[in-house]
Amino acid sequence: AEYYAMITHMDAQIGRVMETLKEQNQFDNTLFVFAGDNGLAVGQHGLLGKQNCYQHSVAVPLVFAGPGVPGNEQRDDLVYLFDIYPTVCALTGVDIPDSVEGRNLLPGKKENAAEKRDVLYFAYTGVQRAVRDDRFKLIEYAVKGRDRVTQLFDLHADPAEMNNLASDPEYAGKLQELREKLCSCAEEWDDQKTEWGQAFWDRCTW
């Protein structure tokens, strides 16, 4: 009840900000960016918190509205929250520094824009790593004292991530593909000096 009450309270405060901007005739001249922290599981998968790589806890809201933003559109692109900064730069005419790793999310803006991502990489402390493409997600666990646990989900057919396909021979090729992408991401992000890395990195030579 407290969790949903906080969400309702936040919604009301955003409404106050928008009404004030309208009163001051600044509403049409304001860029709105709304994002959120990772959500609590609230009972999903038998969990309460956000200590996991399931969609209910890694997916966060990201909304842009205002001048220069296409209206009434929803996209399924794979993005990180650190893409906000270069996108705001593009919307406000500010040069995007070369050191910025995020990507401009604006469609049709070739300057400082990068190709769309084909995967996202997730982590929870030293014991969980995950990678997802536009349809499938692989989660690998390396918990001290236990055998490695693998989960593979078809996010289109199984958005609640309840049917683990990791042991299904039909998906062996997809499992191998995502494991290779996971290892590539781990190397790209220099993600080796963790409990997960020590237990798993030497297996990234499938």
SVG drawing of the C-alpha trace seen along z (x, -y; Angstrom):
<svg xmlns="http://www.w3.org/2000/svg" viewBox="-2 -33 41 64">
<polyline fill="none" stroke="black" stroke-width="0.4" points="0.0,0.0 2.8,-2.4 4.6,-1.7 1.5,-2.5 0.8,-5.5 4.2,-6.9 3.6,-6.5 0.3,-8.3 1.9,-11.1 4.7,-11.5 2.1,-11.7 0.3,-14.5 3.5,-16.5 4.4,-16.2 0.9,-17.6 1.6,-20.6 4.8,-21.3 3.0,-21.1 0.1,-23.4 2.6,-26.0 4.4,-26.0 1.1,-26.5 0.3,-29.4 3.6,-31.0 3.2,-30.4 6.3,-28.2 4.7,-24.9 5.2,-24.9 8.8,-26.0 9.7,-23.2 11.4,-19.9 10.1,-17.1 12.2,-14.1 10.7,-11.5 12.7,-8.5 12.5,-6.2 14.5,-4.0 14.4,-0.3 11.0,1.0 10.3,3.3 9.2,6.8 6.1,6.5 5.7,10.3 6.6,11.2 8.8,14.3 8.3,14.5 10.5,11.4 9.8,8.1 12.8,5.9 14.7,5.1 17.7,7.5 17.3,9.3 17.6,9.1 13.9,9.8 12.0,7.3 9.8,6.1 12.9,4.7 15.3,3.8 12.8,2.0 12.3,-1.6 10.1,-4.4 11.6,-6.8 9.5,-9.6 10.5,-12.6 8.0,-15.3 8.3,-18.9 9.8,-20.9 11.5,-18.8 10.2,-15.5 7.9,-13.4 4.5,-13.2 2.2,-10.2 4.9,-7.6 6.1,-4.7 9.3,-2.7 10.8,0.6 14.4,-0.4 17.0,1.0 18.3,-2.0 20.1,-2.9 19.3,-5.8 22.7,-7.3 21.3,-8.0 19.3,-10.8 22.2,-13.2 23.2,-13.1 19.5,-13.1 18.9,-16.3 22.1,-17.8 20.6,-17.1 17.3,-18.6 18.8,-21.7 21.5,-22.2 24.4,-21.5 27.4,-19.5 27.6,-16.0 31.1,-15.5 33.2,-12.7 33.6,-11.2 29.9,-10.5 29.1,-6.8 25.3,-7.2 23.5,-7.5 21.2,-10.2 17.8,-8.6 16.2,-11.0 15.1,-9.4 16.5,-10.9 19.2,-12.9 22.4,-11.6 24.7,-14.0 26.1,-12.5 23.6,-9.6 24.7,-6.0 23.3,-2.8 20.5,-1.2 21.8,1.3 21.1,4.9 21.6,6.0 21.5,4.6 23.7,5.8 22.5,6.1 24.1,6.8 23.2,7.3 26.2,7.1 28.6,9.9 26.3,12.8 23.9,12.1 24.6,11.0 22.1,10.8 21.9,9.8 18.9,9.3 18.2,8.7 14.9,7.6 13.2,10.9 15.3,13.1 17.0,12.7 19.7,14.8 20.4,14.6 23.4,16.3 23.9,16.7 27.2,17.4 26.4,17.7 29.1,18.9 28.8,22.6 26.3,23.4 26.4,24.6 25.9,22.1 22.2,21.4 21.1,20.4 17.7,18.9 16.6,18.2 13.3,16.4 11.3,15.5 10.1,12.1 7.6,12.0 5.8,15.3 6.6,15.1 6.8,11.4 6.4,12.5 9.6,14.7 8.1,17.8 9.2,20.4 12.9,21.1 14.0,22.4 17.7,22.9 17.5,26.7 15.2,26.9 17.3,28.3 15.2,26.2 16.8,23.0 20.4,24.3 21.5,22.0 20.0,18.9 21.5,19.9 24.9,20.1 24.4,16.8 23.4,14.9 26.2,16.4 28.7,15.2 27.1,11.7 27.1,11.8 30.8,12.5 31.5,9.8 29.6,7.3 31.5,8.4 34.8,7.8 33.6,4.4 32.5,3.2 35.6,4.7 33.4,6.7 35.8,9.4 36.9,8.5 33.7,9.6 32.4,12.8 30.6,13.3 33.7,12.7 35.9,15.0 33.3,17.8 32.3,17.3 34.9,15.5 36.9,18.6 33.8,20.1 33.5,17.4 35.3,19.5 32.4,21.7"/>
</svg>
